[in-house]
Amino acid sequence: MQENYCYFNGTLLPFTEAKLALNDLGLWRGYGIFDYLRTYHGRPFKLAKHYARLERSAAAVGLELPLGLSAIEEITEELLYERAENATDVGFRWVLTGGYTDNGTNPSGPPNFFITTESLVKIATSDYTEGVKVITYEHLRELPEIKTTNYLSIYLNQSAMQAQNAKDVLYVKNGLISECTRTNFFLVKGNTLITPDTHILRGITRQIVLDIAPEVFAQVELRPLSLAELSEADEAFKVGTTNEVMPVVQIDDIRIGQGKPGTLTQKLMQVFQNLVHHS
């Protein structure tokens, strides 16, 4: 089988040949950003929007992207061509680190930039048909509007998630909900869709959901969302590039609605699938 390829600092090469030295600031200090997108039917989905977010993330942490949008598009096409299973949809991970350091603090050269192609995470069908449980965690991400490589909070909660049969963590700070570890969070009350508007990542999938929401919901509210409102919710779901639209049926000990994916969430899931597969 043909070997999987990646892009690393100006070179397209087999994934197994790409080498990152140990004195990279992404490893030493967590100084790095990334973005992630996927393909549908072999074509990158919303690539320009993901690139714009990568640009914003880079600017926010003082890093300069070495490639423009057109170059990224060309490299993506080359990686798709080299992909062994090129009939299968894949994910692309773009990573930009602070580069190498001689003193453990300051960069000694340009940032390191690489692009990998990855098999999409396989999610159980039951997660969509039955919904998932999430648990709350008192936390607010540093620089929540950008995608840094620091996801330590996920690993701090692994044991708790396993013990409670939960699939994700919902961040809460001072009684206000922000987001899940890698997804945006939505609540449904009656025929109104509600989602937090501060201290969150402006997700690409989140924006798609907001764009199509009028096809399903009578009203959409972007506002602070309190933890106390969970007990009043009829439905809930989380959205992201990998998860797409995933129903949430329990949060800690609180059962959401009837404890199964709600009618409006299921309708939204169908509208979303129609969009990504037929646009």
PyMOL commands that set and color helices and strands:
alter all, ss='L'
color gray80, all
select helices_A, chain A and resi 15-17+25-28+47-60+69-82+125-129+152-156+158-163+204-215+227-232+263-278
alter helices_A, ss='H'
color red, helices_A
select strands_A, chain A and resi 5-8+11-14+32-40+43-44+90-97+112-119+132-138+168-173+176-180+184-189+192-195+219-222+225-226+235-240+244-251+254-255
alter strands_A, ss='S'
color yellow, strands_A
deselect
rebuild
show_as cartoon
